[in-house]
Amino acid sequence: MERDSLELMTVAQLKKLLAEHSLPVSGRKAELIDRLIENQEDPRGGNSDKEEEIGILESRQDTAAEVIETVVSDIGDGPVTPEESDVTFQTMMLIGAVVLALGLVILSL
């Protein structure tokens, strides 16, 4: 819409047009016209602000997906291996057996 055609419309017509686009209907006629022009859809059929927001959201989703993939791969390649866990468990069992043996020796005295 061009400013000239909007200026020929009545305030009631402008408010109706604003309401159809879910925009605020308060203000003077010049403000209503400015609001319509600012929120006008571009020739490609979409709102350029909306398309920009969608682009930002998509790039954030891509970044989030990369971070998730990195975290998941780090978990799979983690520093603790099953062999290290077994050694730690075996060491704890050995220490427990030694403590138990020392306790039995002390009690038998």
N, C-alpha and C positions, 0 to 999 in steps of 0.2 A: 504494500500500500504506500502511496505517496502522501506526503504531508498535505498537499493541496486538496486531495480528495477527502482526507480526514477532516480538514478544516471546514469543508462544506457540510459535514454531518452535524447533527444536533448532539448535545451533551447526552441525551437519553440513548441515542444510537451508539455513541462511543462507549457508554457504560455497558450497553448490551454486548457489544463486541468484546470488551474487556472481560466481561463475565464468561463469555463463551471460551475464552482462552485462560480461564481461572486466574485472572489478574485482579489486583485491587481496583475498585471502582470509585475511590474517593479522590477528590482534588478538583482543581480548576480545569477548564477545557484544554488549555495548553499542556497541563501536566498529563492529562489523559492521552492526548495525542503523542506526547513524548514517550509515555509508557508503552503505547502500542508500537511505535517505531523501534524502540529499544528491544522489544520482545518479539519482533517480527521474525518469522521463519525465513531462512535463506532459500534461494532458488532451487537448491538440491532437494528440498522437501523436508529438511530437518532444522532444528534450532541449533545454531552454531555453538552456543554456550553449552547446550546439552551434549553435543558431539564432543566438545572439548572435555567435559566432565567424564564422559564414557571412556575417552582415550586415556585420561589420567587413571581411572579406576582399573582399566585393562592392564596398564603398565604396572600398577601396584599389585594386581593379581599375579602377573608374570614374576615380579620380584618375590612375592610371597611364595610362589611355587618353587622358585629356585632355592630360597632359604630352606623350605621344608625338605627338598631333595638333598640338600647339603647335610642337614641335621640327620636325616634318615641314613644317609650313606656313612656319616661319622659314627652312628650307633652300630652299624654293621661292622665297621672297621675299628671298633673301640679298642682301647689300650689293654683291656683285661681279656685274656684268652682262657679257654677252658682248662688248659694245662696249668696256668698260673693259679687258677682257683683250686685245682686238685692239690697242688703243692702246698698252698696255704692251709687247706683242710688237713692234709697229712701232717704238716708241721704242728698244727694245733692238737691233733690226736697224739703225737709223740710227746709233746710237752705235758699233756694230761696224763699219759701213762707214766712218765717220769715222776710227776708230782704224786700220783697214786702210790708208786713204788716207794718213794721217800716217806710218805705218810705211813705205810705199812711197816717200814723199817723202824721208824720212830715209835710206833705203837708196840712193836715187839720188844723193845728195850725195857 
